[in-house]
Amino acid sequence: MEQSGRQAWIRRLRCIACVVALMTYWSEASAQTRYSVSEDVQEGSIVGNLAKDLGIDKATLKDREYRIVGSSMEPLFNLNKDDGVLYVSRKLDREEICERSDTCVINLKTVLENPLEIHYVAIEVLDVNDHSPVFQEKEKRLQIFESTLPGARFALSEATDADVGRNGVNTYRLSQNEHFSLAVHRAGERASAELVLQKALDREKQPVITMTLTAVDGGSPPKSGTSQIIINVLDINDNIPIFSETLYKTKIPENTPVGTTVIAVNATDADEGLNGEIVYSLRSKDQDRVLDIFEIDSQTGVVRVKGNIDFEERKAFEIRVEASDRGQPPMSAHCKVLVEVVDLNDNAPEITVTSLHNTVREDADVGTVVALVSVLDKDGGKNGEVQIHIKNEVPLKLETNYKNYYSLIVDGPMDREAVSNYNITIVATDRGAPPLSSTSVLSIHVSDVNDNAPRFPEPLINVYVSENSPVGEVIKTVTAADADVDQNSHVSYSFLQRSSDPLPLSTIVNINSETGDISRRMSDNDLKTHPLLVLVSDNGEPSLSATVINGGDTFTRTQTLPSSEKVRAS
């Protein structure tokens, strides 16, 4: 029976050791799992089985608290803690999530506990053709002189489609008519259209021509939108303004001051008088903020900055400039100005610290993860490349997990008695010129372990007692100090009885275990000299102790305890 009890106790100790080993083992995955899902899937649709794809034991999932972390908005996806299945938690709208980005990827960070694992999941939301092309102008009016030669081209308003890629605007169609055809231009996945005059106009025969312009996307099945084109055929003023270039290109740095000249466009008109005078204006496409950012001098064609230019908000602008003459009716032409915004290093890195442990044991193993650190710089290129380091000397270091993601880990021994708290200053610096930096301070408290034994101020204490001193009187108080804290520093006192002692110590003296007060028990016919060995022990696990020798009355020499002599607690 006793043997089986001992074996059960040994098994329990082994289990405790396994738990401690698991708690001090941390792992973090840096690979990224990728899925794709169409934006039209139903709520509750399965995206993928993360547990299966990551090779995680399904039986341990519930205990390991598998979850998605780090999302501040209403979650689009949920993770079943029991089986590791990732599913859609609400209706996906790609256009709402990613606006007009060509690729819509949602990055998730998932966490497993016991041991800690972090897995990164990228979910691409695939576009479906759920939007039709839309014209900003439902009716486009053009005024064209009857003297206009065949081949003349007229810019038409572009349609926009909230969808992207092949689901965006793919082509344009023009309703059947006698005078005009349509020239469709493609640049990548974008399409624009120009009206081309095929047959000379005759105002006297047909002063107004009405056509329908249809924009068609590339979806399956395709969707479309229409705009009415109304041509007013005019007499006399038979020359339109002509730009020196149909496409102007320039670059300006972000944060360019208001009023700065961007570029000057130039158009000429072969007519004379009012019919040859040019007036410039800006025209904006759907959803552009061009008119808030730029302005043009109507007389000179100089384009200037009107609002704030921020590379992180927008990297390029397409400005549509219209040149109209003062004829009656006026004629107009259009050109495009492409403005590329040059990035400046105007954003300092942003540091995010996720603290896993505000308190770390002073005997923590090297490699123990204390916190997770991520850094983000909104600038592009080298201005957005960030280096990170710990400024002060501490027994911790940053270890790279994934691009711009780090773990703060224990890198050396810690001694609470020397340093009980570390204020860790993390510095992130980008590679801009000049570089910008930011700092984040993390406070880590070092918790105590029982690694200091109590200490007496002296190894030998001589006590002289008058033979007339009454029994029970305190003849000496011994005091020991322990550098640890809390119960690890709480000490208790006792005597060690040696086999060579002439009398039991309990018949001679008494010691208060809490205060260290030593009091006399025997009368004046005690022995003349009583060497006493005092033991002090703390309450730590395991308990640590120290001893001191007390001598009394005529004690004049140092008493030493032979190593071969056995002692016992009084």
C-alpha positions, 0 to 999 in steps of 0.5 A, spaced: 500 500 500 505 504 501 509 502 495 503 504 491 502 511 494 509 512 493 508 511 485 502 515 485 506 521 488 512 520 483 507 520 477 503 526 480 510 530 480 512 528 473 505 531 470 507 537 474 514 537 471 510 536 464 506 542 465 511 546 467 515 544 461 509 546 456 508 553 460 515 555 458 515 552 451 513 557 446 513 557 438 511 562 433 509 560 426 511 565 421 508 562 414 502 564 411 496 560 409 492 563 403 485 562 401 480 565 396 473 566 397 468 570 392 464 576 395 458 573 394 458 567 398 453 566 404 454 568 411 457 562 414 460 559 408 466 555 410 473 558 407 478 553 409 479 548 415 485 551 418 486 546 423 487 541 417 491 545 413 496 547 419 496 540 421 494 541 428 491 536 432 483 537 432 483 533 439 487 539 442 483 545 439 478 546 444 483 547 450 488 551 446 483 557 445 484 557 437 482 564 436 483 570 431 486 576 434 488 583 432 482 585 429 479 592 431 473 592 426 467 588 426 470 581 424 468 578 417 471 571 419 470 567 425 474 561 427 470 555 430 475 553 436 472 546 436 474 544 429 479 549 426 474 551 421 474 558 418 468 561 416 464 567 413 461 571 419 457 576 415 456 578 408 462 580 404 462 586 399 469 587 396 468 594 394 466 596 401 472 592 404 478 594 399 474 600 394 478 600 388 484 596 389 486 590 384 487 585 389 483 585 395 487 581 401 485 580 408 490 578 413 488 575 419 493 573 425 490 567 429 493 564 436 493 558 439 495 557 446 499 551 450 504 552 447 503 559 444 503 559 436 501 564 431 499 563 424 498 568 419 492 567 414 491 571 408 484 571 405 483 574 398 476 576 396 475 575 389 470 580 385 464 578 382 460 582 377 455 585 382 455 592 379 454 595 372 458 601 369 455 608 371 456 614 367 457 621 371 453 624 366 447 621 364 446 626 358 452 629 354 452 635 350 457 636 345 457 642 340 460 641 333 461 646 327 458 643 321 465 645 318 468 640 322 472 635 318 471 627 318 476 624 322 475 629 328 475 626 335 471 628 341 472 626 348 467 622 352 466 622 359 468 615 362 464 610 365 466 607 372 464 600 375 465 599 382 468 592 380 475 591 378 479 587 373 475 584 367 469 585 371 470 593 370 469 597 364 471 593 358 468 596 352 463 602 349 458 601 344 455 607 340 448 606 337 447 606 330 447 613 326 449 616 320 455 621 322 459 618 328 463 612 330 466 610 336 474 609 338 475 605 344 482 605 347 484 600 352 490 601 357 491 595 361 484 593 364 481 600 363 477 603 357 476 610 354 472 612 348 472 617 343 467 620 338 469 620 331 466 624 326 465 619 319 461 624 315 461 631 314 455 635 318 450 639 315 446 643 320 441 645 315 439 638 314 440 635 321 441 641 327 441 636 333 443 628 333 442 624 339 445 617 340 446 612 346 453 611 349 453 604 352 459 602 357 459 594 357 463 591 363 467 584 362 463 580 367 459 573 365 454 575 364 456 582 362 453 588 365 452 595 362 450 602 363 448 608 358 449 615 357 445 620 352 449 624 347 446 630 344 450 633 338 448 640 337 451 642 330 453 649 329 455 654 324 461 659 323 466 658 328 469 652 324 476 651 328 476 647 335 482 649 340 488 644 339 493 642 345 500 642 344 500 635 347 494 630 348 498 627 354 502 631 359 506 628 364 509 631 371 512 629 378 511 633 384 513 631 391 507 630 396 506 636 401 507 641 396 505 648 398 498 651 396 499 655 390 505 652 387 505 651 379 505 644 377 505 645 369 502 649 364 498 646 358 497 650 352 492 650 346 491 654 340 485 656 336 486 657 328 480 662 328 480 669 330 477 674 335 473 671 340 473 665 336 480 664 337 481 666 344 482 660 349 479 659 356 481 653 360 478 649 365 478 642 369 474 636 368 473 631 373 472 624 373 467 620 377 470 619 385 476 623 383 478 629 388 482 633 382 478 639 383 479 639 391 487 638 389 488 642 383 486 649 380 487 652 373 488 659 371 483 660 365 487 665 361 494 662 362 493 654 362 497 654 369 495 648 373 497 650 381 496 646 387 490 648 391 489 642 396 493 637 400 497 632 396 499 626 400 503 620 397 500 615 402 493 617 400 494 617 393 500 616 389 498 619 382 492 624 379 489 624 372 487 631 371 482 632 365 483 639 362 478 642 357 480 648 352 474 652 350 474 658 345 469 664 346 466 663 339 458 662 339 457 657 340 464 655 343 468 649 341 472 645 346 478 640 346 481 636 352 487 633 354 490 629 360 495 631 365 498 625 369 501 628 375 505 623 379 506 624 387 513 623 389 514 620 396 517 624 402 519 621 409 513 624 412 511 619 417 514 616 423 514 608 424 508 606 428 510 601 434 505 596 436 506 592 443 502 586 445 504 584 452 504 577 453 507 577 460 507 584 464 511 579 470 517 575 468 520 570 473 527 572 475 529 565 473 526 565 466 529 561 461 533 564 455 528 564 449 522 565 453 517 570 449 515 576 453 511 580 448 510 581 441 512 587 437 510 590 430 512 596 426 508 600 421 511 605 416 506 608 411 511 611 407 513 607 401 520 605 398 526 606 403 522 611 407 517 605 409 523 600 410 524 600 418 529 598 423 528 596 430 532 595 436 532 596 444 535 602 446 537 600 453 541 595 456 537 589 458 537 582 458 532 581 453 532 582 445 528 582 439 527 576 434 524 577 427 518 572 426 515 575 420 516 581 416 515 587 421 513 582 426 518 581 432 518 577 439 521 580 445 524 574 448 529 573 454 536 573 452 540 573 459 540 571 466 535 576 471 536 578 478 530 581 482 535 583 487 539 587 483 534 589 478 526 588 480 523 592 474 525 593 467 523 599 462 525 597 455 525 602 450 524 600 443 526 604 437 524 604 430 527 608 425 526 608 417 531 609 412 528 616 409 533 622 409 533 624 414 530 618 417 524 618 422 524 615 429 519 613 434 519 609 441 515 605 445 517 604 452 514 597 455 515 596 463 517 589 465 516 587 473 521 581 475 518 576 480 522 573 486 524 566 486 527 563 493 534 564 490 537 567 497 538 564 504 537 568 510 544 571 513 546 573 520 550 579 520 556 575 524 558 568 524 559 568 531 555 571 537 558 572 544 552 572 550 554 574 557 549 573 562 549 574 569 548 568 574 543 572 577 538 573 571 531 571 572 529 565 568 525 567 562 529 573 561 531 575 554 538 574 554 539 575 546 536 577 540 538 574 534 536 577 527 537 574 520 536 578 513 533 575 507 534 578 500 528 575 497 521 578 498 514 576 501 514 569 503 521 567 500 524 572 505 519 570 512 524 567 516 523 563 523 529 561 528 530 554 532 536 551 535 540 545 532 541 540 538 548 536 537 549 529 540 555 532 544 551 537 547 551 536 555 544 537 556 538 538 552 537 545 549 530 545 551 532 545 558 537 550 558 534 556 553 528 557 549 528 561 542 522 565 539 521 562 532 518 569 530 523 574 533 529 571 535 529 572 542 533 567 546 531 567 553 533 563 559 530 557 562 535 554 567 537 557 574 544 559 576 546 552 577 546 551 569 553 549 566 557 555 565 558 555 558 553 553 553 555 553 545 548 554 541 547 553 534 542 557 531 538 555 525 534 560 521 530 558 515 525 562 510 519 560 507 520 559 500 520 553 496 524 549 497 526 553 504 533 556 505 537 556 511 543 559 515 546 558 522 550 562 527 553 560 534 551 563 540 556 562 546 554 564 553 557 566 560 564 565 560 564 563 553 571 565 550 573 561 544 570 560 538 565 553 538 566 549 531 561 544 529 565 538 527 563 535 520 562 528 522 557 530 528 550 530 527 545 535 529 538 535 530 533 541 531 531 543 538 
